[in-house]
Amino acid sequence: MSDDDLRLYPTPFVHRHYICLSLDHCKQKYGTRIFAPADLDKGWHGNRRNISFDNVRLPDTKSLKRLPPEATPDQFDSSGPWPRHFRER
């Protein structure tokens, strides 16, 4: 597939789930993962491999935005995006 074959979806995707629910959950989810060597050879999973959990800082729950389950993507408050991923804080 070439870049010419790629098309963007017309509206931004709203990420409506948490990657992890706590630091313990993060450690359980990512600390024990084993990735296929073929995937690693392709350069995949670089951001999930060898995570240093000493550097992981989850956001304070007060800073999280809430969206009712019945809300549509156009109702999501996209103001104030975080400049970095929680693993990079």
C-alpha positions in Angstrom: 0.0 0.0 0.0 1.4 3.4 -0.9 0.7 6.7 0.7 -1.4 7.6 -2.2 -3.8 4.8 -1.2 -4.3 6.2 2.3 -7.4 8.3 3.1 -8.2 10.1 6.3 -11.6 9.7 7.9 -13.6 12.9 7.5 -14.0 13.6 11.3 -11.5 13.2 14.1 -11.7 10.0 16.1 -12.7 10.5 19.7 -10.7 8.3 22.0 -13.4 7.2 24.5 -11.6 4.8 26.7 -8.7 4.8 29.1 -5.4 3.1 28.1 -5.1 2.0 31.7 -7.1 2.6 34.9 -4.2 2.8 37.4 -0.5 2.4 37.6 -0.9 -1.2 38.7 -3.2 -1.8 35.7 -0.6 -0.2 33.4 2.2 -2.4 34.8 0.0 -5.5 34.4 -1.1 -4.6 30.9 2.3 -3.5 29.4 4.9 -4.8 31.8 4.3 -8.5 30.9 3.7 -8.2 27.2 5.7 -10.2 24.8 5.8 -8.9 21.2 6.3 -11.0 18.1 9.8 -10.7 16.8 8.5 -10.0 13.3 6.5 -7.1 14.6 9.6 -5.7 16.4 11.6 -6.1 13.2 9.1 -3.8 11.6 9.6 -1.2 14.3 6.2 -1.7 15.9 5.5 -1.4 19.6 8.5 0.9 20.3 6.4 3.1 22.6 5.2 0.1 24.6 8.4 -1.9 24.9 10.6 -1.5 27.9 8.4 1.1 29.6 10.1 2.5 32.7 7.2 2.6 35.1 9.2 4.9 37.4 8.6 7.6 34.7 4.9 6.9 34.2 2.7 9.7 35.6 -1.0 9.2 35.2 -3.1 12.3 35.1 -5.0 13.5 38.1 -8.6 12.3 37.8 -9.8 15.9 38.2 -8.1 16.8 35.0 -10.0 14.2 33.0 -12.9 15.2 30.9 -16.2 13.3 31.2 -18.5 12.4 28.3 -21.9 10.8 28.8 -22.2 7.3 27.2 -24.9 8.6 24.9 -22.9 11.6 23.6 -22.0 11.8 20.0 -18.4 12.7 18.8 -19.4 16.2 18.0 -20.3 16.8 21.7 -16.8 16.0 22.9 -14.8 18.9 24.3 -11.6 18.8 22.3 -10.2 22.0 23.9 -6.9 21.9 25.8 -5.3 18.7 24.3 -2.4 17.3 26.2 0.9 17.9 24.4 2.4 14.6 25.5 1.3 11.0 26.2 1.0 10.0 29.9 4.1 7.7 29.5 6.1 10.8 28.6 5.2 13.1 31.5 
